[in-house]
């Protein structure tokens, strides 16, 4: 799992059938100070995260495939939580 920031929406004219109806977002992994760390990832957003919100993303492909209901889905990354506030 990684701390990340939602940077935008993915618009696709064609996508795998298992992803139909699911919102896909670009998530930039960040460190504790909010600075970019690593490469952006495309994630399924079942929670409705807003632009620039901090989220927790998971690379558990099995959980992502179960969420979309297709064992052969190419889904890998998924938002698992929206971060309300950080503790010091």
Backbone as CSV, one residue per row, in Angstrom:
resi,resn,N_x,N_y,N_z,CA_x,CA_y,CA_z,C_x,C_y,C_z
1,UNK,0.843,-1.173,0.000,0.000,0.000,0.000,0.888,1.235,0.000
2,UNK,0.390,2.276,-0.682,1.132,3.523,-0.792,0.225,4.713,-0.503
3,UNK,0.814,5.753,0.073,0.140,7.030,0.201,0.275,7.719,-1.147
4,UNK,-0.821,8.275,-1.657,-0.787,8.897,-2.979,-1.736,10.089,-3.018
5,UNK,-1.630,10.871,-4.091,-2.513,12.002,-4.326,-3.192,11.808,-5.681
6,UNK,-4.496,12.032,-5.746,-5.230,11.907,-7.004,-4.877,13.104,-7.884
7,UNK,-4.353,12.816,-9.063,-3.899,13.878,-9.967,-4.834,14.101,-11.151
8,UNK,-5.728,13.176,-11.441,-6.642,13.367,-12.564,-7.433,12.116,-12.874
9,UNK,-8.347,12.259,-13.819,-9.178,11.148,-14.276,-8.594,10.548,-15.539
10,UNK,-8.849,9.279,-15.747,-8.457,8.604,-16.985,-9.692,8.556,-17.880
11,UNK,-9.530,9.011,-19.114,-10.607,8.950,-20.097,-10.182,7.935,-21.148
12,UNK,-11.015,6.929,-21.374,-10.680,5.872,-22.329,-11.865,5.615,-23.245
13,UNK,-11.621,5.649,-24.542,-12.690,5.342,-25.488,-12.899,3.835,-25.589
14,UNK,-11.845,3.073,-25.285,-11.940,1.610,-25.242,-11.210,1.128,-24.009
15,UNK,-11.824,0.199,-23.313,-11.171,-0.398,-22.151,-11.696,-1.804,-21.959
16,UNK,-11.013,-2.559,-21.129,-11.410,-3.932,-20.849,-12.851,-3.936,-20.329
17,UNK,-13.672,-4.886,-20.767,-15.078,-4.927,-20.341,-15.266,-4.923,-18.818
18,UNK,-14.329,-5.494,-18.080,-14.461,-5.546,-16.617,-14.354,-4.164,-15.978
19,UNK,-13.820,-3.191,-16.700,-13.646,-1.848,-16.147,-14.781,-0.897,-16.525
20,UNK,-15.731,-1.386,-17.324,-16.886,-0.562,-17.691,-17.645,-0.160,-16.423
21,UNK,-17.942,1.119,-16.308,-18.684,1.625,-15.154,-17.817,1.982,-13.964
22,UNK,-16.536,1.698,-14.020,-15.629,2.021,-12.922,-14.860,3.292,-13.238
23,UNK,-14.702,4.156,-12.264,-13.925,5.371,-12.422,-12.450,5.009,-12.262
24,UNK,-11.638,5.451,-13.214,-10.199,5.244,-13.158,-9.529,6.595,-12.944
25,UNK,-8.572,6.639,-12.028,-7.877,7.891,-11.714,-6.366,7.691,-11.751
26,UNK,-5.663,8.783,-11.970,-4.201,8.772,-11.921,-3.798,9.159,-10.507
27,UNK,-3.025,8.303,-9.854,-2.579,8.534,-8.479,-1.058,8.652,-8.448
28,UNK,-0.570,9.766,-7.908,0.860,9.988,-7.761,1.273,9.592,-6.348
29,UNK,2.086,8.535,-6.193,2.579,8.200,-4.854,3.347,9.382,-4.263
30,UNK,3.172,9.616,-2.961,3.838,10.726,-2.279,4.454,10.229,-0.973
31,UNK,5.396,11.023,-0.453,5.974,10.693,0.854,5.170,11.415,1.935
32,UNK,5.603,11.303,3.165,4.889,11.914,4.283,4.786,13.424,4.195
33,UNK,5.731,14.061,3.495,5.716,15.515,3.326,4.867,15.949,2.135
34,UNK,4.310,14.988,1.398,3.473,15.304,0.249,4.230,15.480,-1.049
35,UNK,5.523,15.130,-1.056,6.331,15.262,-2.270,6.214,13.994,-3.116
36,UNK,6.206,14.135,-4.453,6.103,12.963,-5.327,7.208,11.948,-5.064
37,UNK,6.834,10.685,-5.126,7.780,9.606,-4.866,7.378,8.409,-5.735
38,UNK,8.117,8.169,-6.789,7.783,7.062,-7.673,6.964,7.522,-8.862
39,UNK,6.513,6.544,-9.634,5.771,6.842,-10.862,4.266,6.810,-10.604
40,UNK,3.501,7.647,-11.321,2.045,7.630,-11.165,1.456,6.277,-11.562
41,UNK,0.335,5.934,-10.944,-0.350,4.668,-11.210,-1.808,4.952,-11.553
42,UNK,-2.380,4.135,-12.422,-3.811,4.206,-12.713,-4.508,3.259,-11.743
43,UNK,-5.504,3.777,-11.036,-6.182,2.979,-10.020,-7.698,3.054,-10.194
44,UNK,-8.370,1.984,-9.809,-9.830,1.967,-9.740,-10.221,2.777,-8.514
45,UNK,-11.256,3.598,-8.650,-11.695,4.435,-7.521,-13.120,4.079,-7.107
46,UNK,-13.288,3.139,-6.192,-14.634,2.792,-5.737,-15.175,3.745,-4.669
47,UNK,-14.350,4.733,-4.229,-14.747,5.608,-3.120,-15.117,7.025,-3.537
48,UNK,-14.853,7.416,-4.784,-15.188,8.758,-5.236,-14.244,9.826,-4.733
49,UNK,-12.956,9.541,-4.727,-11.963,10.513,-4.262,-11.943,11.736,-5.174
50,UNK,-11.722,12.891,-4.585,-11.673,14.133,-5.337,-10.262,14.436,-5.831
51,UNK,-10.182,15.356,-6.772,-8.906,15.788,-7.319,-8.025,16.344,-6.205
52,UNK,-6.786,15.922,-6.154,-5.759,16.330,-5.182,-5.987,15.789,-3.771
53,UNK,-6.954,14.908,-3.589,-7.129,14.292,-2.274,-6.050,13.251,-2.054
54,UNK,-5.644,13.112,-0.792,-4.702,12.053,-0.430,-5.478,10.757,-0.239
55,UNK,-4.917,9.684,-0.777,-5.566,8.375,-0.730,-4.534,7.304,-0.405
56,UNK,-5.022,6.143,-0.054,-4.173,4.958,0.094,-4.495,4.063,-1.093
57,UNK,-3.453,3.687,-1.855,-3.666,2.780,-2.984,-2.983,1.450,-2.687
58,UNK,-3.580,0.393,-3.199,-3.059,-0.953,-2.994,-2.814,-1.609,-4.344
59,UNK,-1.721,-2.362,-4.433,-1.410,-3.085,-5.668,-1.861,-4.544,-5.590
60,UNK,-2.803,-4.829,-4.693,-3.331,-6.186,-4.545,-4.264,-6.477,-5.719
61,UNK,-3.713,-7.054,-6.770,-4.477,-7.334,-7.981,-5.664,-8.245,-7.746
62,UNK,-5.529,-9.210,-6.854,-6.640,-10.123,-6.568,-7.821,-9.348,-5.999
63,UNK,-7.568,-8.444,-5.064,-8.649,-7.637,-4.485,-9.283,-6.744,-5.545
64,UNK,-8.471,-6.164,-6.421,-8.994,-5.305,-7.491,-9.861,-6.119,-8.450
65,UNK,-9.408,-7.313,-8.806,-10.192,-8.161,-9.719,-11.497,-8.612,-9.071
66,UNK,-11.458,-8.891,-7.780,-12.695,-9.272,-7.083,-13.656,-8.086,-7.003
67,UNK,-13.113,-6.889,-6.839,-13.954,-5.695,-6.777,-14.714,-5.488,-8.074
68,UNK,-14.039,-5.671,-9.215,-14.705,-5.477,-10.511,-15.477,-6.723,-10.934
69,UNK,-15.282,-7.833,-10.226,-16.054,-9.041,-10.495,-15.613,-9.850,-11.695
70,UNK,-14.302,-9.807,-12.010,-13.796,-10.551,-13.168,-12.380,-11.043,-12.860
71,UNK,-12.221,-12.369,-12.768,-10.912,-12.954,-12.443,-9.868,-12.730,-13.533
72,UNK,-10.294,-12.353,-14.729,-9.361,-12.128,-15.826,-9.140,-10.643,-16.122
73,UNK,-9.622,-9.776,-15.245,-9.479,-8.334,-15.421,-8.008,-7.915,-15.315
74,UNK,-7.598,-6.901,-16.079,-6.235,-6.397,-15.967,-6.056,-5.440,-14.778
75,UNK,-7.096,-5.257,-13.970,-7.031,-4.333,-12.833,-5.952,-4.759,-11.846
76,UNK,-5.177,-3.788,-11.384,-4.168,-4.079,-10.381,-4.237,-3.102,-9.220
77,UNK,-4.187,-1.795,-9.493,-4.190,-0.795,-8.430,-5.620,-0.376,-8.102
78,UNK,-5.868,-0.114,-6.815,-7.195,0.292,-6.372,-7.049,1.221,-5.169
79,UNK,-7.890,2.240,-5.127,-7.931,3.107,-3.944,-8.649,2.335,-2.849
80,UNK,-7.979,2.193,-1.715,-8.585,1.457,-0.599,-9.100,2.383,0.490
81,UNK,-8.642,3.650,0.496,-9.083,4.591,1.527,-8.793,6.016,1.093
82,UNK,-9.599,6.944,1.604,-9.345,8.373,1.436,-8.812,8.864,2.773
83,UNK,-7.696,9.592,2.738,-7.060,10.085,3.961,-7.717,11.403,4.371
84,UNK,-8.346,11.422,5.541,-8.988,12.647,6.043,-7.962,13.600,6.632
85,UNK,-7.097,13.074,7.491,-6.056,13.888,8.104,-4.901,12.993,8.514
86,UNK,-3.741,13.575,8.603,-2.542,12.807,8.974,-2.208,13.070,10.436
87,UNK,-1.799,12.029,11.132,-1.357,12.200,12.529,0.134,12.452,12.536
88,UNK,0.580,13.240,13.475,2.023,13.534,13.574,2.713,12.574,14.492
